[in-house]
Amino acid sequence: RDDVNFMRHTMAYREVAADGSESIRLDYKPVVQTRYQPMERKY
């Protein structure tokens, strides 16, 4: 569980090198909070 970095989008990029080999690069993008603030679930 990662309470500090939990609000982010995971971005996956397919990269093709000059020799034709392929790889996947993972990167992250912060989530923009607009209307609703995150809060603890209460059932």
N, C-alpha and C positions, 0 to 999 in steps of 0.2 A: 504494500500500500504506500502510495506516494502523495501525501496530502499537500505538498508544496507545488508539485508540477502536474497535478491531475487535470487541469483545464487547458488542454492544448490539442490541436489537431495533428494527427500523424500524416505526413506527406511522403509518398513513395514516388521516386523518379527512376525511370529506366534510362540508363546511360549506355551508349554504344561507343566503344573506343575506335580509333583509326584502324586497328587491325580486325575489326568486326566482332570482337568479344563484347558481351553484354554483361551489365551488372545492375544491381538495384541499390539506390542510395535512399536512406531514410532521413527525413528532416522533420522539424516540428514548427508549427505556427501557433501563436497564442490565440486564444478564443476571445472575441470581442463581446463583452457583456452589454446587452442593450436594455432589455426590459426587466428581466427577472434576475435577481441576485441568487447565487447558490446558497443553499441552506441545508441543514441536517434534516433527513427524513424523519417524520413523526407519524407513526401508524397507530 
